[in-house]
Amino acid sequence: MNRGRIDIITDILNVCKEQQNKTRIVYKTNLNFNLTGKYLDLLIKNGLLEREKKKYVITDKGRTFLEKAKEISLQS
């Protein structure tokens, strides 16, 4: 079964609750480097992730997104 876009985003945000480099994100989310890069760019652009040096970390906005996504999944 393929994961949807929201599933991939929540996976990345969960991994980035602690600072992670791109390689670690790729392995923990089971994505390839190109796709991971596109999602990381999207999440940074929308303020859900921050890049600090070569590490990625979730923002407060990203944490709020995760909470809302969890609420929605529990209602389904």
CYANA upper distance limits for C-alpha pairs under 8 A (distance plus 0.5 A):
  3 ARG  CA      7 ASP  CA      6.33
  3 ARG  CA      8 ILE  CA      7.03
  4 GLY  CA      8 ILE  CA      6.88
  5 ARG  CA      9 ILE  CA      6.72
  6 ILE  CA     10 THR  CA      6.60
  7 ASP  CA     11 ASP  CA      6.61
  8 ILE  CA     12 ILE  CA      6.76
  8 ILE  CA     29 THR  CA      8.09
  9 ILE  CA     13 LEU  CA      6.68
  9 ILE  CA     39 TYR  CA      7.75
  9 ILE  CA     43 LEU  CA      8.42
 10 THR  CA     14 ASN  CA      6.49
 10 THR  CA     66 LEU  CA      6.79
 10 THR  CA     69 ALA  CA      8.17
 11 ASP  CA     15 VAL  CA      6.80
 11 ASP  CA     29 THR  CA      6.66
 12 ILE  CA     16 CYS  CA      6.72
 12 ILE  CA     25 ILE  CA      7.21
 12 ILE  CA     29 THR  CA      7.01
 13 LEU  CA     17 LYS  CA      6.97
 13 LEU  CA     48 LEU  CA      8.37
 13 LEU  CA     49 LEU  CA      8.07
 13 LEU  CA     58 ILE  CA      6.61
 13 LEU  CA     62 GLY  CA      7.35
 13 LEU  CA     63 ARG  CA      8.32
 13 LEU  CA     66 LEU  CA      7.85
 14 ASN  CA     66 LEU  CA      8.34
 15 VAL  CA     20 GLN  CA      7.88
 15 VAL  CA     25 ILE  CA      7.06
 15 VAL  CA     28 LYS  CA      7.57
 15 VAL  CA     29 THR  CA      8.22
 16 CYS  CA     20 GLN  CA      6.34
 16 CYS  CA     25 ILE  CA      8.16
 16 CYS  CA     49 LEU  CA      8.50
 16 CYS  CA     56 TYR  CA      6.77
 16 CYS  CA     57 VAL  CA      5.43
 16 CYS  CA     58 ILE  CA      5.96
 17 LYS  CA     57 VAL  CA      6.64
 17 LYS  CA     58 ILE  CA      6.03
 18 GLU  CA     57 VAL  CA      6.64
 18 GLU  CA     58 ILE  CA      8.13
 19 GLN  CA     55 LYS  CA      6.19
 19 GLN  CA     56 TYR  CA      5.89
 19 GLN  CA     57 VAL  CA      5.29
 19 GLN  CA     58 ILE  CA      8.45
 20 GLN  CA     24 ARG  CA      6.62
 20 GLN  CA     25 ILE  CA      7.03
 20 GLN  CA     55 LYS  CA      5.63
 20 GLN  CA     56 TYR  CA      5.84
 20 GLN  CA     57 VAL  CA      7.27
 21 ASN  CA     25 ILE  CA      6.96
 21 ASN  CA     54 LYS  CA      6.61
 21 ASN  CA     55 LYS  CA      5.01
 21 ASN  CA     56 TYR  CA      6.60
 22 LYS  CA     26 VAL  CA      6.69
 22 LYS  CA     33 PHE  CA      8.38
 22 LYS  CA     36 THR  CA      8.21
 22 LYS  CA     37 GLY  CA      8.39
 22 LYS  CA     54 LYS  CA      8.36
 22 LYS  CA     55 LYS  CA      7.68
 22 LYS  CA     56 TYR  CA      8.02
 23 THR  CA     27 TYR  CA      6.88
 23 THR  CA     33 PHE  CA      8.24
 24 ARG  CA     28 LYS  CA      6.55
 25 ILE  CA     29 THR  CA      6.40
 25 ILE  CA     36 THR  CA      8.15
 26 VAL  CA     30 ASN  CA      6.24
 26 VAL  CA     31 LEU  CA      5.69
 26 VAL  CA     32 ASN  CA      6.55
 26 VAL  CA     33 PHE  CA      6.77
 26 VAL  CA     36 THR  CA      6.87
 27 TYR  CA     31 LEU  CA      7.45
 31 LEU  CA     35 LEU  CA      7.05
 31 LEU  CA     36 THR  CA      6.63
 32 ASN  CA     36 THR  CA      6.55
 33 PHE  CA     37 GLY  CA      6.52
 34 ASN  CA     38 LYS  CA      6.93
 35 LEU  CA     39 TYR  CA      6.84
 36 THR  CA     40 LEU  CA      6.53
 37 GLY  CA     41 ASP  CA      6.64
 38 LYS  CA     42 LEU  CA      6.74
 39 TYR  CA     43 LEU  CA      6.58
 40 LEU  CA     44 ILE  CA      6.60
 40 LEU  CA     49 LEU  CA      8.04
 41 ASP  CA     45 LYS  CA      6.52
 42 LEU  CA     46 ASN  CA      6.74
 43 LEU  CA     47 GLY  CA      6.65
 43 LEU  CA     48 LEU  CA      5.59
 43 LEU  CA     49 LEU  CA      5.98
 44 ILE  CA     48 LEU  CA      6.33
 44 ILE  CA     49 LEU  CA      5.28
 44 ILE  CA     50 GLU  CA      6.28
 44 ILE  CA     51 ARG  CA      8.04
 47 GLY  CA     59 THR  CA      7.53
 47 GLY  CA     61 LYS  CA      7.13
 47 GLY  CA     62 GLY  CA      7.70
 48 LEU  CA     58 ILE  CA      6.57
 48 LEU  CA     59 THR  CA      5.88
 48 LEU  CA     60 ASP  CA      7.92
 48 LEU  CA     61 LYS  CA      5.91
 48 LEU  CA     62 GLY  CA      4.48
 48 LEU  CA     63 ARG  CA      8.22
 48 LEU  CA     65 PHE  CA      8.32
 49 LEU  CA     56 TYR  CA      7.07
 49 LEU  CA     57 VAL  CA      6.12
 49 LEU  CA     58 ILE  CA      4.99
 49 LEU  CA     59 THR  CA      5.81
 49 LEU  CA     62 GLY  CA      6.93
 50 GLU  CA     56 TYR  CA      6.19
 50 GLU  CA     57 VAL  CA      5.91
 50 GLU  CA     58 ILE  CA      6.79
 50 GLU  CA     59 THR  CA      6.96
 51 ARG  CA     55 LYS  CA      6.15
 51 ARG  CA     56 TYR  CA      5.06
 51 ARG  CA     57 VAL  CA      6.96
 52 GLU  CA     56 TYR  CA      6.66
 52 GLU  CA     57 VAL  CA      7.97
 58 ILE  CA     62 GLY  CA      6.10
 58 ILE  CA     63 ARG  CA      7.27
 59 THR  CA     63 ARG  CA      6.83
 60 ASP  CA     64 THR  CA      6.78
 61 LYS  CA     65 PHE  CA      6.74
 62 GLY  CA     66 LEU  CA      6.77
 63 ARG  CA     67 GLU  CA      6.81
 64 THR  CA     68 LYS  CA      6.77
 65 PHE  CA     69 ALA  CA      6.58
 66 LEU  CA     70 LYS  CA      6.59
 67 GLU  CA     71 GLU  CA      6.79
 68 LYS  CA     72 ILE  CA      6.75
 69 ALA  CA     73 SER  CA      6.68
 70 LYS  CA     74 LEU  CA      6.69
 71 GLU  CA     75 GLN  CA      6.91
 72 ILE  CA     76 SER  CA      7.05
